[in-house]
Amino acid sequence: MKRSNPGMSPQDQRSALRVPVNCKVKLRFPDLGISYYGDCTDLSVQGLTIRTSYVPRPQEEFEVYVMPPAAGGASRQPMAARVRVMRCHEVQRGALYELGLAILDVLR
């Protein structure tokens, strides 16, 4: 499932309803064999914002797993997606970065 539309302007792409969330995320880099962790602060059908210690390259692509909050003790599967870095801002000097990520594919 493709989620991004390269023909849309950045303003149009951000027009999707953003839902504030507080979920743990795992950033997975299959080529490197390592993972990083962070928190998802908002989510839309087109992208998400996360805070993490990882500093990405511009336009870098990787996998993200968003862990849903526990609901009544029931275990739920994470949302898995292939994403592209659209922006990166330092939040806490040398320690915490906010990444704007575009969803390219939803993984199964």
NORURHU-V915675 format. One record per residue. N is the residue number from 0. RES is the residue in one letter. PHI is phi in radians with two decimals (none if undefined). NEAR is the number of other ideal C-beta (glycine too) atoms within 12 Angstrom. D_LAST is the distance of its C-alpha to the last C-alpha in Angstrom with 2 decimals. Layout:
# NORURHU-V915675
N|RES|PHI|NEAR|D_LAST / N|RES|PHI|NEAR|D_LAST
This chain:
# NORURHU-V915675
0|M|none|14|10.24 / 1|K|-1.40|15|13.12 / 2|R|-2.03|26|14.36 / 3|S|-1.70|29|17.51 / 4|N|-2.25|18|20.72 / 5|P|-1.08|16|23.02 / 6|G|-1.40|8|25.96 / 7|M|-1.51|16|26.04 / 8|S|-1.28|10|28.34 / 9|P|-0.99|17|27.18 / 10|Q|-1.12|8|28.99 / 11|D|-1.14|13|27.17 / 12|Q|-1.15|25|23.74 / 13|R|-1.51|22|24.75 / 14|S|-1.32|15|26.05 / 15|A|-1.15|21|22.87 / 16|L|-1.04|12|23.44 / 17|R|-1.76|19|22.65 / 18|V|-1.88|18|22.17 / 19|P|-1.15|14|23.66 / 20|V|-2.42|22|21.61 / 21|N|-2.44|19|22.27 / 22|C|-2.18|28|19.10 / 23|K|-1.29|24|18.63 / 24|V|-2.30|36|16.28 / 25|K|-2.11|26|15.48 / 26|L|-1.75|37|15.79 / 27|R|-2.04|26|14.65 / 28|F|-2.10|20|16.60 / 29|P|-0.94|13|15.62 / 30|D|-1.17|10|18.89 / 31|L|-1.65|13|20.97 / 32|G|1.28|7|19.53 / 33|I|-2.24|14|20.09 / 34|S|-2.33|19|18.56 / 35|Y|-2.19|26|20.22 / 36|Y|-2.27|21|20.03 / 37|G|-3.02|33|21.15 / 38|D|-2.25|30|21.12 / 39|C|-1.56|38|19.50 / 40|T|-1.82|27|22.48 / 41|D|-2.72|27|21.20 / 42|L|-2.54|31|18.21 / 43|S|-2.45|25|18.15 / 44|V|-1.20|23|16.01 / 45|Q|-1.82|33|17.03 / 46|G|-3.04|36|17.08 / 47|L|-2.68|42|17.97 / 48|T|-2.05|37|20.87 / 49|I|-2.27|43|20.82 / 50|R|-2.07|31|23.76 / 51|T|-2.73|33|23.73 / 52|S|-1.50|23|26.21 / 53|Y|-1.33|29|24.32 / 54|V|-1.87|21|26.13 / 55|P|-1.51|28|24.02 / 56|R|-1.42|13|25.47 / 57|P|-1.00|13|25.77 / 58|Q|1.14|19|22.84 / 59|E|-1.09|25|20.93 / 60|E|-2.06|25|17.18 / 61|F|-2.81|34|14.86 / 62|E|-1.77|30|11.68 / 63|V|-2.21|44|12.09 / 64|Y|-2.08|28|10.92 / 65|V|-1.70|37|12.86 / 66|M|-1.45|24|14.18 / 67|P|-1.22|21|15.31 / 68|P|-1.13|19|19.00 / 69|A|-1.14|11|20.17 / 70|A|-2.09|9|21.31 / 71|G|1.11|8|24.11 / 72|G|1.37|7|22.99 / 73|A|-1.33|9|19.85 / 74|S|-1.45|11|16.88 / 75|R|-2.24|14|13.66 / 76|Q|-1.33|12|10.15 / 77|P|-1.26|22|9.92 / 78|M|-1.42|29|8.45 / 79|A|-1.95|24|6.87 / 80|A|-2.56|36|8.39 / 81|R|-1.60|28|10.60 / 82|V|-2.26|38|14.06 / 83|R|-2.21|31|17.69 / 84|V|-1.26|31|20.72 / 85|M|-1.85|28|23.09 / 86|R|-2.76|23|25.60 / 87|C|-2.56|25|26.69 / 88|H|-2.21|19|29.62 / 89|E|-1.31|16|31.40 / 90|V|-1.77|20|31.78 / 91|Q|-2.27|12|33.63 / 92|R|-0.79|9|35.56 / 93|G|1.21|9|33.86 / 94|A|-2.28|14|31.57 / 95|L|-2.43|21|29.15 / 96|Y|-2.27|27|27.47 / 97|E|-1.79|28|25.76 / 98|L|-1.94|39|23.02 / 99|G|-1.69|31|22.11 / 100|L|-2.09|42|18.67 / 101|A|-1.62|34|17.46 / 102|I|-1.43|35|13.81 / 103|L|-1.62|28|13.22 / 104|D|-2.53|20|9.58 / 105|V|-1.66|22|6.74 / 106|L|-1.61|21|3.77 / 107|R|-1.86|10|0.00
